[in-house]
Amino acid sequence: MENNYITIYSRKLAGYLLLKGFKMEDFQKSHKDSERTIFYFYNSPELSRAKMEFDRLKNYKGSIVNI
C-alpha cells in the first residue's frame, strides 16, 4: 500500500473506525500469522484523532468492548 494509507493491526480499532464512519480501503491476511488480519484505512487528520480517542477510551475503560 502507498504511504497515504495507514495500517491497522487491531480488529477492535478497525471496528471502532468503521463505526465512526471511516472507510476501510483494503484488508489482507497477515503473512506471519494466518489468524491475524491487516486493515488499511486512508490516512487523514480525522483518522488520527479517532485513533487517539480510541486509545483514551481504551485506557479509561480498560476495554473498548463495553463502550
SULZIVEN-V677767 format. One record per pair of residues at least 12 apart in sequence whose ideal C-beta (glycine too) atoms are under 10 Angstrom apart, sorted by the first residue. I is the first residue (numbers start at 0). J is the second residue. D is the distance in Angstrom with one decimal. If there is no record, write none. Layout:
i->I j->J d->D
i->I j->J d->D
//
This chain:
i->0 j->24 d->7.7
i->0 j->25 d->6.8
i->0 j->27 d->9.4
i->0 j->37 d->9.3
i->0 j->39 d->5.2
i->1 j->39 d->9.7
i->1 j->42 d->9.7
i->2 j->42 d->7.8
i->3 j->24 d->9.4
i->3 j->41 d->6.5
i->3 j->42 d->5.6
i->3 j->43 d->9.0
i->4 j->24 d->5.9
i->4 j->25 d->7.7
i->4 j->38 d->9.8
i->4 j->39 d->4.7
i->4 j->40 d->6.7
i->4 j->41 d->6.1
i->4 j->42 d->6.0
i->5 j->24 d->9.4
i->5 j->38 d->9.1
i->5 j->39 d->7.2
i->5 j->40 d->5.4
i->5 j->41 d->7.7
i->5 j->42 d->4.4
i->5 j->43 d->8.8
i->5 j->46 d->6.5
i->5 j->47 d->8.3
i->5 j->50 d->8.2
i->6 j->37 d->6.0
i->6 j->38 d->7.4
i->6 j->39 d->6.1
i->6 j->40 d->8.5
i->6 j->42 d->9.6
i->7 j->21 d->9.9
i->7 j->23 d->8.6
i->7 j->26 d->9.0
i->7 j->36 d->9.4
i->7 j->37 d->7.4
i->7 j->38 d->4.3
i->7 j->39 d->7.4
i->7 j->40 d->6.2
i->7 j->46 d->9.5
i->7 j->50 d->8.5
i->8 j->29 d->8.0
i->8 j->35 d->6.9
i->8 j->36 d->8.4
i->8 j->37 d->6.2
i->8 j->38 d->7.7
i->9 j->35 d->9.7
i->9 j->36 d->9.9
i->9 j->38 d->8.3
i->9 j->50 d->9.9
i->9 j->53 d->8.8
i->9 j->57 d->9.7
i->9 j->63 d->9.3
i->10 j->35 d->8.6
i->10 j->36 d->6.8
i->10 j->38 d->8.0
i->11 j->53 d->8.1
i->11 j->57 d->8.1
i->11 j->62 d->8.8
i->11 j->63 d->5.2
i->11 j->64 d->7.4
i->12 j->38 d->8.2
i->12 j->40 d->9.5
i->12 j->49 d->9.0
i->12 j->50 d->6.9
i->12 j->53 d->5.6
i->12 j->54 d->8.8
i->12 j->57 d->8.7
i->12 j->63 d->8.0
i->13 j->26 d->8.0
i->13 j->36 d->8.0
i->13 j->37 d->9.3
i->13 j->38 d->4.2
i->13 j->39 d->9.5
i->13 j->40 d->7.8
i->14 j->38 d->9.3
i->14 j->53 d->10.0
i->14 j->63 d->8.7
i->14 j->64 d->9.9
i->15 j->49 d->7.4
i->15 j->50 d->8.8
i->15 j->52 d->8.5
i->15 j->53 d->5.1
i->15 j->56 d->8.4
i->15 j->57 d->9.1
i->15 j->63 d->6.4
i->15 j->66 d->8.3
i->16 j->38 d->8.2
i->16 j->40 d->6.0
i->16 j->46 d->6.9
i->16 j->49 d->5.9
i->16 j->50 d->7.7
i->16 j->53 d->7.8
i->17 j->38 d->9.0
i->17 j->40 d->9.0
i->18 j->49 d->9.8
i->18 j->66 d->9.7
i->19 j->45 d->8.7
i->19 j->46 d->8.8
i->19 j->48 d->9.8
i->19 j->49 d->5.2
i->19 j->52 d->8.3
i->19 j->53 d->8.7
i->20 j->45 d->9.2
i->20 j->49 d->9.1
i->21 j->40 d->5.6
i->21 j->41 d->7.7
i->21 j->43 d->8.3
i->21 j->45 d->7.7
i->21 j->46 d->5.9
i->21 j->49 d->6.8
i->21 j->50 d->9.9
i->22 j->40 d->7.3
i->22 j->41 d->7.0
i->23 j->38 d->5.7
i->23 j->39 d->6.9
i->23 j->40 d->6.0
i->23 j->41 d->9.2
i->24 j->38 d->8.6
i->24 j->39 d->4.8
i->24 j->40 d->6.1
i->24 j->41 d->5.7
i->24 j->42 d->9.9
i->25 j->37 d->8.8
i->25 j->38 d->7.9
i->25 j->39 d->4.4
i->25 j->40 d->9.0
i->26 j->38 d->4.9
i->26 j->39 d->6.6
i->26 j->40 d->9.8
i->27 j->39 d->8.1
i->53 j->66 d->9.2
//
